[in-house]
Amino acid sequence: MASRISNFRFHVSALLLASLLIPVPLEARLFGKKPRDARQENRLFGAFFRPPSYDLPYSDWEFPRDENSDRGFFFFRGSEPAPEEMQLLTVIRERAETISGFRLTYKFGGDHPSEGGMDCSGTMQFLLSDIGFDDMPRTSYHQYEWLKKHRTLHHSKSIPERPGGRRGLKAGDLIFWGGTYNSGHKVSHVMIYLGQSPDGTHYMFGARGKKKKGLFGNGVDIFVLESGYQKNLIGYGSLPGVS
C-alpha cells in the first residue's frame, strides 16, 4: 500500500501527460502532500472548543461551463482541453486528496463529512456542487441520467488500458456501476476518474463499501481502478458543460 501511495504521488506531474497527451501543468504539485487529517488536528488543537473544519480548497472558484460543449455521438475525445478544463482537473484532484484526509467511512445516505461518512453520490455532490455544478442531482442514478440528458455518457462494460481517443475515458469523468446493491435502478454506484500514471495504474476517487479501503486507508478515498472488463460497469462520461 505504501508503494502505491508513493507511486501515485511521484507520477502525478506526468499524469496529465499520460492521460491527456498535453504538457505537464504548473499545478503538478497536486497530491504531493500528505492528506490533512481533520480529526487529528482537532484532537491536538482544541476539539472541545471548535468543530472540525471540512472546508475544501478552491471554494471561491467556479468552472465556466459551456453547455454548447455537450457531446454528440461523433465527438472525438482526444483533443487538447482548454486551460479552464486543466484548472478543473487541478481543483478536482486537490479536493479529492483533501477529502481523503478527513478519514471518512462509507455511510449510506451521508452527503457531508460532519456526518462521519458519505455515500458515493453524496461524495460526488460534496466534491463538485460548489465549483460550478450546483445542478448535480443527489443520487447515482440521477447523476447518470444527468449525463445522459446532456449526451456526455458513453456506455461500456470495460475500462480501457489507456485513456483518451474517440469517446474514451478521460480524467474528470464520472464512472457508473450497477448491481452493487438493490437500489431499484439501473445504476447504483458512481466514482470520479482522476487519471493514469505512466506505469499504467488508473486512479479514481469516491466512497466505496465499508469493507473497501483506499490508498490512505479510508472508505472515502482515492482508489486504484482496474482496467478491462467489469461485469457491473454501466459506463462513463464527462460532467455537463465540460468538453
PyRosetta script that sets phi, psi and omega in degrees:
from pyrosetta import init, pose_from_sequence

init()
pose = pose_from_sequence("MASRISNFRFHVSALLLASLLIPVPLEARLFGKKPRDARQENRLFGAFFRPPSYDLPYSDWEFPRDENSDRGFFFFRGSEPAPEEMQLLTVIRERAETISGFRLTYKFGGDHPSEGGMDCSGTMQFLLSDIGFDDMPRTSYHQYEWLKKHRTLHHSKSIPERPGGRRGLKAGDLIFWGGTYNSGHKVSHVMIYLGQSPDGTHYMFGARGKKKKGLFGNGVDIFVLESGYQKNLIGYGSLPGVS")
pose.set_psi(1, -41.6)
pose.set_omega(1, 179.5)
pose.set_phi(2, -61.7)
pose.set_psi(2, -38.3)
pose.set_omega(2, 179.7)
pose.set_phi(3, -67.5)
pose.set_psi(3, -33.6)
pose.set_omega(3, 177.3)
pose.set_phi(4, -62.7)
pose.set_psi(4, -45.3)
pose.set_omega(4, -179.7)
pose.set_phi(5, -63.1)
pose.set_psi(5, -45.4)
pose.set_omega(5, -179.7)
pose.set_phi(6, -61.4)
pose.set_psi(6, -45.7)
pose.set_omega(6, -179.4)
pose.set_phi(7, -62.0)
pose.set_psi(7, -41.1)
pose.set_omega(7, -179.4)
pose.set_phi(8, -62.1)
pose.set_psi(8, -44.1)
pose.set_omega(8, -176.4)
pose.set_phi(9, -71.3)
pose.set_psi(9, -45.8)
pose.set_omega(9, -173.7)
pose.set_phi(10, -69.5)
pose.set_psi(10, -20.6)
pose.set_omega(10, -177.6)
pose.set_phi(11, -103.4)
pose.set_psi(11, 3.8)
pose.set_omega(11, -178.7)
pose.set_phi(12, -64.5)
pose.set_psi(12, -34.3)
pose.set_omega(12, -179.7)
pose.set_phi(13, -60.8)
pose.set_psi(13, -25.7)
pose.set_omega(13, 179.6)
pose.set_phi(14, -102.4)
pose.set_psi(14, 2.4)
pose.set_omega(14, -172.9)
pose.set_phi(15, -65.1)
pose.set_psi(15, -43.9)
pose.set_omega(15, 179.3)
pose.set_phi(16, -66.0)
pose.set_psi(16, -36.4)
pose.set_omega(16, 178.2)
pose.set_phi(17, -62.8)
pose.set_psi(17, -40.6)
pose.set_omega(17, -177.1)
pose.set_phi(18, -73.6)
pose.set_psi(18, -38.4)
pose.set_omega(18, -173.0)
pose.set_phi(19, -93.9)
pose.set_psi(19, -23.8)
pose.set_omega(19, -175.6)
pose.set_phi(20, -121.6)
pose.set_psi(20, -6.6)
pose.set_omega(20, 178.1)
pose.set_phi(21, 57.7)
pose.set_psi(21, 48.0)
pose.set_omega(21, 178.3)
pose.set_phi(22, -136.9)
pose.set_psi(22, 166.2)
pose.set_omega(22, -178.9)
pose.set_phi(23, -60.4)
pose.set_psi(23, 151.1)
pose.set_omega(23, 178.9)
pose.set_phi(24, -65.0)
pose.set_psi(24, 129.5)
pose.set_omega(24, -177.0)
pose.set_phi(25, -75.6)
pose.set_psi(25, 166.0)
pose.set_omega(25, 176.7)
pose.set_phi(26, -64.9)
pose.set_psi(26, -25.9)
pose.set_omega(26, -177.8)
pose.set_phi(27, -82.7)
pose.set_psi(27, 27.3)
pose.set_omega(27, -177.2)
pose.set_phi(28, -69.1)
pose.set_psi(28, -3.3)
pose.set_omega(28, 177.1)
pose.set_phi(29, -70.7)
pose.set_psi(29, -10.6)
pose.set_omega(29, -175.1)
pose.set_phi(30, -55.4)
pose.set_psi(30, 143.3)
pose.set_omega(30, 179.9)
pose.set_phi(31, 63.5)
pose.set_psi(31, 16.7)
pose.set_omega(31, -180.0)
pose.set_phi(32, -91.3)
pose.set_psi(32, 3.3)
pose.set_omega(32, 178.4)
pose.set_phi(33, -125.0)
pose.set_psi(33, 158.5)
pose.set_omega(33, 179.0)
pose.set_phi(34, -72.0)
pose.set_psi(34, 133.4)
pose.set_omega(34, -179.6)
pose.set_phi(35, -56.4)
pose.set_psi(35, 141.1)
pose.set_omega(35, -179.2)
pose.set_phi(36, -74.4)
pose.set_psi(36, 128.9)
pose.set_omega(36, 176.7)
pose.set_phi(37, -94.4)
pose.set_psi(37, 99.6)
pose.set_omega(37, -176.0)
pose.set_phi(38, -63.1)
pose.set_psi(38, -35.1)
pose.set_omega(38, -179.1)
pose.set_phi(39, -67.9)
pose.set_psi(39, -41.6)
pose.set_omega(39, 179.6)
pose.set_phi(40, -64.9)
pose.set_psi(40, -42.1)
pose.set_omega(40, 178.8)
pose.set_phi(41, -56.8)
pose.set_psi(41, -42.3)
pose.set_omega(41, -175.7)
pose.set_phi(42, -78.1)
pose.set_psi(42, -23.7)
pose.set_omega(42, 172.4)
pose.set_phi(43, -67.5)
pose.set_psi(43, -36.6)
pose.set_omega(43, -176.1)
pose.set_phi(44, -83.7)
pose.set_psi(44, -30.8)
pose.set_omega(44, -170.4)
pose.set_phi(45, -123.3)
pose.set_psi(45, 36.1)
pose.set_omega(45, 168.1)
pose.set_phi(46, 105.9)
pose.set_psi(46, 47.9)
pose.set_omega(46, 180.0)
pose.set_phi(47, -61.9)
pose.set_psi(47, -27.0)
pose.set_omega(47, -177.9)
pose.set_phi(48, -79.1)
pose.set_psi(48, -7.8)
pose.set_omega(48, -175.0)
pose.set_phi(49, -115.8)
pose.set_psi(49, -13.6)
pose.set_omega(49, 178.8)
pose.set_phi(50, -153.0)
pose.set_psi(50, 147.8)
pose.set_omega(50, 178.5)
pose.set_phi(51, -74.6)
pose.set_psi(51, 159.9)
pose.set_omega(51, 177.2)
pose.set_phi(52, -61.1)
pose.set_psi(52, 149.2)
pose.set_omega(52, 176.6)
pose.set_phi(53, -97.0)
pose.set_psi(53, 125.9)
pose.set_omega(53, 177.9)
pose.set_phi(54, -115.8)
pose.set_psi(54, 32.0)
pose.set_omega(54, 177.7)
pose.set_phi(55, -68.1)
pose.set_psi(55, 143.6)
pose.set_omega(55, 178.8)
pose.set_phi(56, -108.8)
pose.set_psi(56, 149.0)
pose.set_omega(56, 175.6)
pose.set_phi(57, -64.9)
pose.set_psi(57, 156.7)
pose.set_omega(57, 178.2)
pose.set_phi(58, 63.8)
pose.set_psi(58, 29.9)
pose.set_omega(58, 179.8)
pose.set_phi(59, -67.5)
pose.set_psi(59, -17.3)
pose.set_omega(59, 179.3)
pose.set_phi(60, -100.2)
pose.set_psi(60, 10.4)
pose.set_omega(60, -179.2)
pose.set_phi(61, -109.2)
pose.set_psi(61, 145.4)
pose.set_omega(61, 179.0)
pose.set_phi(62, -138.6)
pose.set_psi(62, 132.4)
pose.set_omega(62, 179.4)
pose.set_phi(63, -72.2)
pose.set_psi(63, 129.3)
pose.set_omega(63, 179.6)
pose.set_phi(64, -79.8)
pose.set_psi(64, 88.6)
pose.set_omega(64, -175.9)
pose.set_phi(65, -65.8)
pose.set_psi(65, 144.3)
pose.set_omega(65, 176.1)
pose.set_phi(66, -119.7)
pose.set_psi(66, 98.4)
pose.set_omega(66, -176.2)
pose.set_phi(67, -64.2)
pose.set_psi(67, -18.5)
pose.set_omega(67, 177.9)
pose.set_phi(68, -75.6)
pose.set_psi(68, -8.6)
pose.set_omega(68, -178.2)
pose.set_phi(69, -87.1)
pose.set_psi(69, -3.2)
pose.set_omega(69, 178.7)
pose.set_phi(70, -55.4)
pose.set_psi(70, 133.6)
pose.set_omega(70, -167.5)
pose.set_phi(71, -88.6)
pose.set_psi(71, 140.2)
pose.set_omega(71, 170.1)
pose.set_phi(72, -94.2)
pose.set_psi(72, -167.7)
pose.set_omega(72, -173.0)
pose.set_phi(73, -65.2)
pose.set_psi(73, -31.8)
pose.set_omega(73, -173.1)
pose.set_phi(74, -99.4)
pose.set_psi(74, 20.5)
pose.set_omega(74, 179.9)
pose.set_phi(75, -72.0)
pose.set_psi(75, 134.9)
pose.set_omega(75, 177.1)
pose.set_phi(76, -98.2)
pose.set_psi(76, 121.6)
pose.set_omega(76, -171.7)
pose.set_phi(77, -92.5)
pose.set_psi(77, 13.1)
pose.set_omega(77, -178.6)
pose.set_phi(78, -96.9)
pose.set_psi(78, -0.4)
pose.set_omega(78, -177.9)
pose.set_phi(79, -71.4)
pose.set_psi(79, 156.4)
pose.set_omega(79, -177.7)
pose.set_phi(80, -73.2)
pose.set_psi(80, 130.2)
pose.set_omega(80, -178.4)
pose.set_phi(81, -73.7)
pose.set_psi(81, 158.8)
pose.set_omega(81, 177.7)
pose.set_phi(82, -72.8)
pose.set_psi(82, 160.6)
pose.set_omega(82, 178.0)
pose.set_phi(83, -55.3)
pose.set_psi(83, -34.8)
pose.set_omega(83, 179.4)
pose.set_phi(84, -65.0)
pose.set_psi(84, -33.9)
pose.set_omega(84, 178.5)
pose.set_phi(85, -73.9)
pose.set_psi(85, -34.6)
pose.set_omega(85, 173.1)
pose.set_phi(86, -61.8)
pose.set_psi(86, -41.9)
pose.set_omega(86, 178.3)
pose.set_phi(87, -64.7)
pose.set_psi(87, -38.1)
pose.set_omega(87, 177.9)
pose.set_phi(88, -59.1)
pose.set_psi(88, -42.5)
pose.set_omega(88, 178.1)
pose.set_phi(89, -63.7)
pose.set_psi(89, -38.6)
pose.set_omega(89, 175.9)
pose.set_phi(90, -59.4)
pose.set_psi(90, -47.4)
pose.set_omega(90, -178.6)
pose.set_phi(91, -63.0)
pose.set_psi(91, -46.5)
pose.set_omega(91, -178.4)
pose.set_phi(92, -61.3)
pose.set_psi(92, -45.2)
pose.set_omega(92, -177.1)
pose.set_phi(93, -67.0)
pose.set_psi(93, -42.2)
pose.set_omega(93, -180.0)
pose.set_phi(94, -69.0)
pose.set_psi(94, -38.3)
pose.set_omega(94, 176.7)
pose.set_phi(95, -65.5)
pose.set_psi(95, -39.3)
pose.set_omega(95, 178.5)
pose.set_phi(96, -60.0)
pose.set_psi(96, -43.0)
pose.set_omega(96, 179.4)
pose.set_phi(97, -68.6)
pose.set_psi(97, -38.0)
pose.set_omega(97, 178.1)
pose.set_phi(98, -61.1)
pose.set_psi(98, -46.5)
pose.set_omega(98, 179.5)
pose.set_phi(99, -64.4)
pose.set_psi(99, -37.1)
pose.set_omega(99, 176.6)
pose.set_phi(100, -58.9)
pose.set_psi(100, -30.7)
pose.set_omega(100, 179.2)
pose.set_phi(101, -75.0)
pose.set_psi(101, -9.1)
pose.set_omega(101, 177.7)
pose.set_phi(102, -76.8)
pose.set_psi(102, -9.4)
pose.set_omega(102, 177.2)
pose.set_phi(103, 58.2)
pose.set_psi(103, 51.3)
pose.set_omega(103, -176.4)
pose.set_phi(104, -94.9)
pose.set_psi(104, 151.5)
pose.set_omega(104, 173.4)
pose.set_phi(105, -98.7)
pose.set_psi(105, 168.7)
pose.set_omega(105, 171.9)
pose.set_phi(106, -74.1)
pose.set_psi(106, 132.1)
pose.set_omega(106, 178.5)
pose.set_phi(107, -139.6)
pose.set_psi(107, 113.1)
pose.set_omega(107, -178.7)
pose.set_phi(108, -60.8)
pose.set_psi(108, 127.9)
pose.set_omega(108, -179.3)
pose.set_phi(109, 89.2)
pose.set_psi(109, -10.1)
pose.set_omega(109, -179.1)
pose.set_phi(110, -77.7)
pose.set_psi(110, 134.9)
pose.set_omega(110, 177.8)
pose.set_phi(111, -133.6)
pose.set_psi(111, 13.6)
pose.set_omega(111, 175.8)
pose.set_phi(112, -149.4)
pose.set_psi(112, 141.2)
pose.set_omega(112, -178.9)
pose.set_phi(113, -58.5)
pose.set_psi(113, -24.5)
pose.set_omega(113, -180.0)
pose.set_phi(114, -63.6)
pose.set_psi(114, -16.0)
pose.set_omega(114, 177.1)
pose.set_phi(115, -83.6)
pose.set_psi(115, -3.0)
pose.set_omega(115, -179.8)
pose.set_phi(116, 89.3)
pose.set_psi(116, -10.6)
pose.set_omega(116, 179.8)
pose.set_phi(117, -174.7)
pose.set_psi(117, 167.8)
pose.set_omega(117, 178.4)
pose.set_phi(118, -141.8)
pose.set_psi(118, 157.5)
pose.set_omega(118, 173.1)
pose.set_phi(119, -93.4)
pose.set_psi(119, -178.7)
pose.set_omega(119, -171.0)
pose.set_phi(120, -63.7)
pose.set_psi(120, -48.9)
pose.set_omega(120, -177.2)
pose.set_phi(121, -74.3)
pose.set_psi(121, -32.3)
pose.set_omega(121, 174.9)
pose.set_phi(122, -63.6)
pose.set_psi(122, -36.9)
pose.set_omega(122, 177.3)
pose.set_phi(123, -64.9)
pose.set_psi(123, -42.8)
pose.set_omega(123, 178.8)
pose.set_phi(124, -63.0)
pose.set_psi(124, -41.9)
pose.set_omega(124, -179.9)
pose.set_phi(125, -66.7)
pose.set_psi(125, -41.0)
pose.set_omega(125, 178.1)
pose.set_phi(126, -64.4)
pose.set_psi(126, -37.6)
pose.set_omega(126, -179.4)
pose.set_phi(127, -68.0)
pose.set_psi(127, -38.7)
pose.set_omega(127, -164.4)
pose.set_phi(128, -115.0)
pose.set_psi(128, -22.3)
pose.set_omega(128, -166.6)
pose.set_phi(129, -64.7)
pose.set_psi(129, -29.5)
pose.set_omega(129, -175.9)
pose.set_phi(130, -97.3)
pose.set_psi(130, 9.9)
pose.set_omega(130, 178.2)
pose.set_phi(131, -118.1)
pose.set_psi(131, 30.3)
pose.set_omega(131, 175.4)
pose.set_phi(132, 114.8)
pose.set_psi(132, 2.0)
pose.set_omega(132, -177.6)
pose.set_phi(133, -124.5)
pose.set_psi(133, 48.9)
pose.set_omega(133, -176.9)
pose.set_phi(134, -72.9)
pose.set_psi(134, -8.3)
pose.set_omega(134, 175.3)
pose.set_phi(135, -92.0)
pose.set_psi(135, 6.9)
pose.set_omega(135, -179.6)
pose.set_phi(136, -66.4)
pose.set_psi(136, 125.4)
pose.set_omega(136, 179.7)
pose.set_phi(137, -67.1)
pose.set_psi(137, 170.1)
pose.set_omega(137, -173.4)
pose.set_phi(138, -85.4)
pose.set_psi(138, -38.8)
pose.set_omega(138, -173.1)
pose.set_phi(139, -97.4)
pose.set_psi(139, 158.7)
pose.set_omega(139, -179.5)
pose.set_phi(140, -62.0)
pose.set_psi(140, -39.1)
pose.set_omega(140, -180.0)
pose.set_phi(141, -63.8)
pose.set_psi(141, -43.9)
pose.set_omega(141, -179.2)
pose.set_phi(142, -73.7)
pose.set_psi(142, -26.0)
pose.set_omega(142, 172.5)
pose.set_phi(143, -68.5)
pose.set_psi(143, -37.9)
pose.set_omega(143, 174.3)
pose.set_phi(144, -61.2)
pose.set_psi(144, -46.7)
pose.set_omega(144, 178.8)
pose.set_phi(145, -63.9)
pose.set_psi(145, -32.6)
pose.set_omega(145, 177.7)
pose.set_phi(146, -61.0)
pose.set_psi(146, -47.8)
pose.set_omega(146, 177.3)
pose.set_phi(147, -67.5)
pose.set_psi(147, -39.6)
pose.set_omega(147, -179.8)
pose.set_phi(148, -62.1)
pose.set_psi(148, -41.7)
pose.set_omega(148, 179.0)
pose.set_phi(149, -61.0)
pose.set_psi(149, -37.9)
pose.set_omega(149, -178.5)
pose.set_phi(150, -89.5)
pose.set_psi(150, 5.6)
pose.set_omega(150, 175.0)
pose.set_phi(151, 60.5)
pose.set_psi(151, 37.8)
pose.set_omega(151, 176.1)
pose.set_phi(152, -109.9)
pose.set_psi(152, 3.6)
pose.set_omega(152, -174.8)
pose.set_phi(153, -91.5)
pose.set_psi(153, 136.2)
pose.set_omega(153, 175.2)
pose.set_phi(154, -120.5)
pose.set_psi(154, 115.7)
pose.set_omega(154, 179.1)
pose.set_phi(155, -76.7)
pose.set_psi(155, 134.8)
pose.set_omega(155, -178.1)
pose.set_phi(156, -160.0)
pose.set_psi(156, 151.7)
pose.set_omega(156, 174.4)
pose.set_phi(157, -107.6)
pose.set_psi(157, 10.7)
pose.set_omega(157, -175.4)
pose.set_phi(158, -143.3)
pose.set_psi(158, 140.1)
pose.set_omega(158, 170.9)
pose.set_phi(159, -92.5)
pose.set_psi(159, 119.9)
pose.set_omega(159, -176.9)
pose.set_phi(160, -66.1)
pose.set_psi(160, 150.7)
pose.set_omega(160, 178.2)
pose.set_phi(161, -65.2)
pose.set_psi(161, -33.7)
pose.set_omega(161, 177.7)
pose.set_phi(162, -125.3)
pose.set_psi(162, 134.0)
pose.set_omega(162, 178.9)
pose.set_phi(163, -77.9)
pose.set_psi(163, 171.6)
pose.set_omega(163, 178.1)
pose.set_phi(164, 93.7)
pose.set_psi(164, -177.1)
pose.set_omega(164, -178.5)
pose.set_phi(165, 87.1)
pose.set_psi(165, -178.7)
pose.set_omega(165, -176.9)
pose.set_phi(166, -65.0)
pose.set_psi(166, 119.5)
pose.set_omega(166, 179.2)
pose.set_phi(167, 55.4)
pose.set_psi(167, 29.7)
pose.set_omega(167, -178.8)
pose.set_phi(168, -88.5)
pose.set_psi(168, 170.7)
pose.set_omega(168, 178.3)
pose.set_phi(169, -71.1)
pose.set_psi(169, 138.3)
pose.set_omega(169, 176.4)
pose.set_phi(170, -140.4)
pose.set_psi(170, 158.1)
pose.set_omega(170, -179.7)
pose.set_phi(171, -57.3)
pose.set_psi(171, 135.8)
pose.set_omega(171, -177.6)
pose.set_phi(172, 97.8)
pose.set_psi(172, -8.2)
pose.set_omega(172, 178.7)
pose.set_phi(173, -74.3)
pose.set_psi(173, 146.5)
pose.set_omega(173, 167.9)
pose.set_phi(174, -85.2)
pose.set_psi(174, 141.4)
pose.set_omega(174, 178.9)
pose.set_phi(175, -119.2)
pose.set_psi(175, 135.9)
pose.set_omega(175, -174.9)
pose.set_phi(176, -121.1)
pose.set_psi(176, 141.6)
pose.set_omega(176, 174.4)
pose.set_phi(177, -127.6)
pose.set_psi(177, 160.3)
pose.set_omega(177, 174.8)
pose.set_phi(178, -126.6)
pose.set_psi(178, 164.0)
pose.set_omega(178, 175.2)
pose.set_phi(179, 74.4)
pose.set_psi(179, 12.5)
pose.set_omega(179, 177.8)
pose.set_phi(180, -74.9)
pose.set_psi(180, -23.4)
pose.set_omega(180, 170.1)
pose.set_phi(181, -161.6)
pose.set_psi(181, 170.5)
pose.set_omega(181, -176.3)
pose.set_phi(182, -80.2)
pose.set_psi(182, 82.4)
pose.set_omega(182, -176.7)
pose.set_phi(183, -86.9)
pose.set_psi(183, -16.3)
pose.set_omega(183, -176.1)
pose.set_phi(184, 83.8)
pose.set_psi(184, 3.6)
pose.set_omega(184, -179.9)
pose.set_phi(185, -129.9)
pose.set_psi(185, 165.9)
pose.set_omega(185, 177.9)
pose.set_phi(186, -63.0)
pose.set_psi(186, -36.6)
pose.set_omega(186, -177.3)
pose.set_phi(187, -109.5)
pose.set_psi(187, 137.6)
pose.set_omega(187, -179.4)
pose.set_phi(188, -134.4)
pose.set_psi(188, -2.9)
pose.set_omega(188, -176.8)
pose.set_phi(189, -151.5)
pose.set_psi(189, 144.9)
pose.set_omega(189, -179.8)
pose.set_phi(190, -143.7)
pose.set_psi(190, 142.6)
pose.set_omega(190, 173.8)
pose.set_phi(191, -138.5)
pose.set_psi(191, 171.8)
pose.set_omega(191, 176.0)
pose.set_phi(192, -119.4)
pose.set_psi(192, 135.1)
pose.set_omega(192, -176.9)
pose.set_phi(193, -82.2)
pose.set_psi(193, 128.9)
pose.set_omega(193, -178.0)
pose.set_phi(194, -97.8)
pose.set_psi(194, -22.6)
pose.set_omega(194, 179.6)
pose.set_phi(195, 131.8)
pose.set_psi(195, -171.3)
pose.set_omega(195, -174.5)
pose.set_phi(196, -131.6)
pose.set_psi(196, 136.8)
pose.set_omega(196, 177.3)
pose.set_phi(197, -85.6)
pose.set_psi(197, 164.7)
pose.set_omega(197, -178.2)
pose.set_phi(198, -58.8)
pose.set_psi(198, -23.7)
pose.set_omega(198, 178.9)
pose.set_phi(199, -81.6)
pose.set_psi(199, 1.5)
pose.set_omega(199, 176.0)
pose.set_phi(200, 96.8)
pose.set_psi(200, -1.7)
pose.set_omega(200, -179.0)
pose.set_phi(201, -77.0)
pose.set_psi(201, 127.7)
pose.set_omega(201, 175.0)
pose.set_phi(202, -90.1)
pose.set_psi(202, 145.8)
pose.set_omega(202, 176.7)
pose.set_phi(203, -127.6)
pose.set_psi(203, 144.3)
pose.set_omega(203, 176.6)
pose.set_phi(204, -138.1)
pose.set_psi(204, 165.1)
pose.set_omega(204, -179.7)
pose.set_phi(205, -131.1)
pose.set_psi(205, 146.0)
pose.set_omega(205, 175.3)
pose.set_phi(206, 157.5)
pose.set_psi(206, -162.5)
pose.set_omega(206, -179.7)
pose.set_phi(207, -111.2)
pose.set_psi(207, 132.5)
pose.set_omega(207, 178.4)
pose.set_phi(208, -120.6)
pose.set_psi(208, 178.3)
pose.set_omega(208, -178.5)
pose.set_phi(209, -56.0)
pose.set_psi(209, 161.4)
pose.set_omega(209, -174.1)
pose.set_phi(210, -58.8)
pose.set_psi(210, -25.8)
pose.set_omega(210, -179.5)
pose.set_phi(211, -88.2)
pose.set_psi(211, -6.0)
pose.set_omega(211, -179.2)
pose.set_phi(212, -94.4)
pose.set_psi(212, 130.4)
pose.set_omega(212, 179.2)
pose.set_phi(213, -123.3)
pose.set_psi(213, 139.7)
pose.set_omega(213, -178.2)
pose.set_phi(214, -91.1)
pose.set_psi(214, -162.5)
pose.set_omega(214, -176.4)
pose.set_phi(215, -60.8)
pose.set_psi(215, -29.6)
pose.set_omega(215, -178.3)
pose.set_phi(216, -106.9)
pose.set_psi(216, 14.4)
pose.set_omega(216, 172.4)
pose.set_phi(217, 83.5)
pose.set_psi(217, 20.4)
pose.set_omega(217, -176.0)
pose.set_phi(218, -118.6)
pose.set_psi(218, 163.9)
pose.set_omega(218, 175.7)
pose.set_phi(219, -78.7)
pose.set_psi(219, -29.7)
pose.set_omega(219, 173.0)
pose.set_phi(220, -106.8)
pose.set_psi(220, 106.1)
pose.set_omega(220, -162.4)
pose.set_phi(221, -165.3)
pose.set_psi(221, -177.1)
pose.set_omega(221, 172.1)
pose.set_phi(222, -94.5)
pose.set_psi(222, 131.7)
pose.set_omega(222, -175.1)
pose.set_phi(223, -125.7)
pose.set_psi(223, 155.1)
pose.set_omega(223, 170.1)
pose.set_phi(224, -77.0)
pose.set_psi(224, 134.5)
pose.set_omega(224, 177.0)
pose.set_phi(225, -106.4)
pose.set_psi(225, 120.4)
pose.set_omega(225, -179.5)
pose.set_phi(226, -78.8)
pose.set_psi(226, 135.7)
pose.set_omega(226, 176.2)
pose.set_phi(227, -84.0)
pose.set_psi(227, 169.2)
pose.set_omega(227, 178.9)
pose.set_phi(228, 99.0)
pose.set_psi(228, -171.9)
pose.set_omega(228, -177.0)
pose.set_phi(229, -66.2)
pose.set_psi(229, 136.2)
pose.set_omega(229, 175.5)
pose.set_phi(230, -133.7)
pose.set_psi(230, 118.8)
pose.set_omega(230, -174.1)
pose.set_phi(231, -55.2)
pose.set_psi(231, -42.2)
pose.set_omega(231, -174.0)
pose.set_phi(232, -94.7)
pose.set_psi(232, 2.5)
pose.set_omega(232, 179.9)
pose.set_phi(233, -69.2)
pose.set_psi(233, 134.4)
pose.set_omega(233, 177.4)
pose.set_phi(234, -99.7)
pose.set_psi(234, -44.9)
pose.set_omega(234, -179.4)
pose.set_phi(235, 161.0)
pose.set_psi(235, -168.6)
pose.set_omega(235, -177.2)
pose.set_phi(236, -154.6)
pose.set_psi(236, 164.0)
pose.set_omega(236, 178.3)
pose.set_phi(237, -176.9)
pose.set_psi(237, 164.9)
pose.set_omega(237, -176.8)
pose.set_phi(238, -82.1)
pose.set_psi(238, 160.6)
pose.set_omega(238, 176.9)
pose.set_phi(239, -65.3)
pose.set_psi(239, 141.4)
pose.set_omega(239, 179.1)
pose.set_phi(240, -56.9)
pose.set_psi(240, 132.4)
pose.set_omega(240, -178.8)
pose.set_phi(241, 92.4)
pose.set_psi(241, -0.7)
pose.set_omega(241, 177.2)
pose.set_phi(242, -109.9)
pose.set_psi(242, 124.0)
pose.set_omega(242, -176.0)
pose.set_phi(243, -78.6)
pose.dump_pdb("model.pdb")
